Amino acid sequence: GERIWDRSSPDPRGNSISCNRAGSVYGYGGGISIVNTCRPTLTGNVIRENWATGSVESGGGGVMAYRSSPSLTANVLRDNQAQQGPALYLWGSAEAGVDDHELDPAAVSGRTPAARLKA
C-alpha cells in the first residue's frame, strides 16, 4: 500500500489501491497509512480488498490516519478488512474530512475521543 509520513501533503488522485496487507503484532493501514501531522488530499481513488491484520489488534484496512488530517473526496472504499474501522480508522487526534464518496459509516471507527470524522 501507500505510506504518507511526517508532515507531508501529497495529492494522490485516480489510483487503484488494492490487495495490500499491513500486519504483524499490530496492523494498521493496509491500503494507505497516514502518520504524523500529514494533510493529504485523496481524490477519486478506488481503495479495495486491503487488509490490516495483527495478532493483537488492527485498524484501517483501507485507510488509517494517526495524528493527521486527511481529506477524502469521491473515493471508493470497499471490501477492506480490519478488526476496527475496516474502511477508515482514525486515532491519536486524527480527523478526516470526507465528501461525496462510497463509504459505509459502520466501517469507520476511532481509537480516541479526539479522533473524529468531519462531514
Secondary structure per residue as TSV (DSSP state, phi and psi in degrees):
chain	resnum	aa	ss	phi	psi
A	1	G	-	360.0	-170.8
A	2	E	E	-101.4	140.2
A	3	R	E	-119.8	127.0
A	4	I	E	-119.0	118.0
A	5	W	E	-129.1	154.1
A	6	D	S	43.1	82.3
A	7	R	S	59.2	28.7
A	8	S	-	-95.5	158.7
A	9	S	-	-139.0	61.6
A	10	P	-	-72.6	171.7
A	11	D	-	-131.4	66.8
A	12	P	-	-64.9	126.6
A	13	R	B	-132.4	137.7
A	14	G	S	65.2	29.1
A	15	N	-	-96.1	156.8
A	16	S	E	-110.7	114.9
A	17	I	E	-116.7	106.8
A	18	S	E	-147.5	156.7
A	19	C	S	61.6	40.5
A	20	N	-	-108.1	159.4
A	21	R	E	-140.8	131.9
A	22	A	E	-115.3	127.8
A	23	G	E	179.2	162.1
A	24	S	E	172.3	-117.8
A	25	V	E	-74.3	-46.5
A	26	Y	E	-120.7	131.7
A	27	G	E	-125.4	121.8
A	28	Y	E	-136.6	135.9
A	29	G	-	70.0	66.6
A	30	G	S	-62.2	-44.5
A	31	G	S	-86.0	-53.9
A	32	I	E	-140.4	130.5
A	33	S	E	-109.7	129.8
A	34	I	E	-123.3	113.0
A	35	V	E	-134.1	134.6
A	36	N	S	71.3	81.7
A	37	T	S	51.8	47.0
A	38	C	-	-97.3	152.7
A	39	R	-	-134.0	60.9
A	40	P	-	-76.5	157.4
A	41	T	E	-116.1	115.6
A	42	L	E	-103.7	121.3
A	43	T	E	-133.0	127.5
A	44	G	S	65.1	29.7
A	45	N	-	-95.9	150.1
A	46	V	E	-107.0	113.8
A	47	I	E	-117.0	102.0
A	48	R	E	-145.6	152.6
A	49	E	S	55.7	44.9
A	50	N	-	-108.1	156.3
A	51	W	E	-130.9	137.2
A	52	A	E	-114.7	111.8
A	53	T	E	-125.0	138.8
A	54	G	E	-151.2	146.9
A	55	S	E	-71.1	-23.2
A	56	V	E	-100.6	-54.4
A	57	E	E	-159.9	162.6
A	58	S	E	-150.3	156.1
A	59	G	E	-158.4	146.1
A	60	G	-	73.7	64.0
A	61	G	S	-57.6	-40.3
A	62	G	S	-86.0	-60.8
A	63	V	E	-138.6	135.4
A	64	M	E	-124.6	132.4
A	65	A	E	-123.8	130.1
A	66	Y	E	-125.6	120.9
A	67	R	S	50.1	44.0
A	68	S	-	-144.1	169.2
A	69	S	-	-134.0	77.3
A	70	P	-	-75.1	155.7
A	71	S	E	-117.6	126.2
A	72	L	E	-117.4	124.1
A	73	T	E	-133.3	126.4
A	74	A	S	55.9	39.0
A	75	N	-	-97.1	157.0
A	76	V	E	-112.1	117.2
A	77	L	E	-115.5	107.8
A	78	R	E	-142.9	142.7
A	79	D	S	59.0	34.7
A	80	N	-	-94.4	153.6
A	81	Q	B	-127.9	137.5
A	82	A	-	-170.1	160.8
A	83	Q	S	-63.9	-39.6
A	84	Q	B	-127.8	136.7
A	85	G	-	52.5	65.1
A	86	P	S	-56.2	-33.8
A	87	A	S	-88.1	-51.8
A	88	L	E	-143.3	128.2
A	89	Y	E	-126.6	123.6
A	90	L	E	-115.1	132.5
A	91	W	E	-154.5	166.7
A	92	G	S	62.6	50.1
A	93	S	S	67.0	21.3
A	94	A	-	-75.5	149.8
A	95	E	E	-144.9	146.9
A	96	A	E	-128.1	135.6
A	97	G	E	-92.0	122.9
A	98	V	E	-127.5	128.0
A	99	D	E	-142.8	136.9
A	100	D	S	49.9	66.3
A	101	H	-	-142.2	170.8
A	102	E	B	-104.9	101.5
A	103	L	-	-152.2	127.5
A	104	D	-	-79.9	117.8
A	105	P	G	-55.6	-27.7
A	106	A	G	-70.5	-14.1
A	107	A	G	-94.4	14.4
A	108	V	E	-118.3	135.4
A	109	S	E	-150.1	165.8
A	110	G	E	-134.1	148.8
A	111	R	S	-86.3	-31.3
A	112	T	S	-120.9	156.9
A	113	P	T	-58.3	-28.4
A	114	A	T	-74.7	-19.5
A	115	A	-	-72.6	131.2
A	116	R	E	-155.0	156.3
A	117	L	E	-100.8	121.8
A	118	K	E	-92.8	136.8
A	119	A	-	-77.4	360.0
